[in-house]
Amino acid sequence: MEQTTGQAQDVIVRLKKVSGQVDGLIKMLEREDECMRIITQFQAVKAALDSTFSLILHRNLRECVSRDNTESMERILKLISKQ
């Protein structure tokens, strides 16, 4: 994945936030917090991770299209179709 330093840094910051959310979720589970709070935190983590994935996907597909790189685009589409 070829990204400028700024783009990579943006993704790193997002993933660090997700990591902090996961750490918080683990603590909630260890404390046996209320089920609704745990579910809400799970949803927040999932949404943040999905958003970061979409950003990466969008950037890479746009790059492949701009370079007319059909082979890379096909590989990306094959990867996401496995989900």
Protein Blocks (a to p, Z undefined) as FASTA:
>chain_A
ZZdfklmmmmmmmmmmmmmmmmmmmmmmmnopafklmmmmmmmmmmmmmmmmmmmmmmmm
mmmmmnopaklmmmmmmmmmmZZ
